[in-house]
Amino acid sequence: MRTVYGVSASPFVRKVRVVLAEKGLDYQLEPVIPGPQAPPDYRKLSPLGKVPAFRDGDRTLADSSVISAYLERVAPEPQLYPKDPYDYARALWFEEYGDGGLVPVVGPKIFFQRVVGPKFFGQATDEAVVKQALENELPPLFDYLEGQVGGEFLVANRLTIGDIGVVSPLVNLRFAGVTVDAKRWPKLAAYVGRIMSRPSFAALIKEEAATFGFEQ
Ligand SMILES: N[C@@H](CCC(=O)N[C@@H](CS)C(=O)NCC(=O)O)C(=O)O
């Protein structure tokens, strides 16, 4: 049995779970909160101590990008990494745009501030941090994506790891009560709505909202 280790509200854990769902692969989720609450031997699975980690029989892996690339080789259909070299690189670029561009703003500055801190750690929201992120940091990230959305998907007219990487952190944004403003970013808003409506994303959004009591 395959196992994903991590908290389901993590955009990186969600990325791997969407890949597994799109490929129709069975797995179990083993809840692990990174940091001091992780099991003592967790670094054997994830040497940097982060989630997700992954087990496939006696093989273990860490890092959502590594795990997703592994799953593509294990189950090549449906193909989430284009064969064409440039499309392949563009899909990886959008995955990185989500991981390295959207997550650092959406995760700690909006989702943590508005949801995780108050709900799980009794910490008040720092409204100045949220305001700065919403007004100054997120808009240029969305401006770029608005210019990149052409059709149904970002690359190669099919779902790729790029779409999954970009939309996963936007689920955290949605749980924080923020959606893409369709007046300002019409193409991006429609695109995000389409991707989140896919059964793979929709099932996780429903499950996570029920598990953690998040507003959908
Ligand atoms: N590059 C990693 C990033 C994973 C990551 O940063 N996960 C966060 C949770 S969303 C984490 O484990 N943070 C705890 C820590 O950095 O110690 C991946 O793609 O899996």
The ligand as a Tripos MOL2 file, in Angstrom:
@<TRIPOS>MOLECULE
LIG
   20    19     1     0     0
SMALL
NO_CHARGES

@<TRIPOS>ATOM
      1 N1          9.7540   21.4300   -1.2880 N.3       1 LIG1
      2 C1          8.9040   20.7540   -0.3340 C.3       1 LIG1
      3 C2          8.2640   21.7700    0.5900 C.3       1 LIG1
      4 C3          7.4510   21.0900    1.6730 C.3       1 LIG1
      5 C4          7.0840   22.0510    2.7980 C.2       1 LIG1
      6 O1          7.6620   23.1430    2.9500 O.2       1 LIG1
      7 N2          6.1160   21.6300    3.6060 N.am      1 LIG1
      8 C5          5.7500   22.4070    4.7640 C.3       1 LIG1
      9 C6          4.2650   22.2800    5.0720 C.3       1 LIG1
     10 S1          3.2590   23.0790    3.9030 S.3       1 LIG1
     11 C7          6.5160   21.8810    5.9640 C.2       1 LIG1
     12 O2          6.6630   20.6890    6.1140 O.2       1 LIG1
     13 N3          6.9920   22.7860    6.8050 N.am      1 LIG1
     14 C8          7.6770   22.4250    8.0020 C.3       1 LIG1
     15 C9          9.1230   22.8200    7.9900 C.2       1 LIG1
     16 O3          9.5550   23.5210    7.0520 O.co2     1 LIG1
     17 O4          9.8100   22.4460    8.9300 O.co2     1 LIG1
     18 C10         7.8500   19.9300   -1.0830 C.2       1 LIG1
     19 O5          7.5410   20.2700   -2.2320 O.co2     1 LIG1
     20 O6          7.3720   18.9210   -0.5340 O.co2     1 LIG1
@<TRIPOS>BOND
     1     1     2 1
     2     2     3 1
     3     2    18 1
     4     3     4 1
     5     4     5 1
     6     5     6 2
     7     5     7 1
     8     7     8 1
     9     8     9 1
    10     8    11 1
    11     9    10 1
    12    11    12 2
    13    11    13 1
    14    13    14 1
    15    14    15 1
    16    15    16 2
    17    15    17 1
    18    18    19 2
    19    18    20 1
@<TRIPOS>SUBSTRUCTURE
     1 LIG1         1 GROUP 0 **** ****
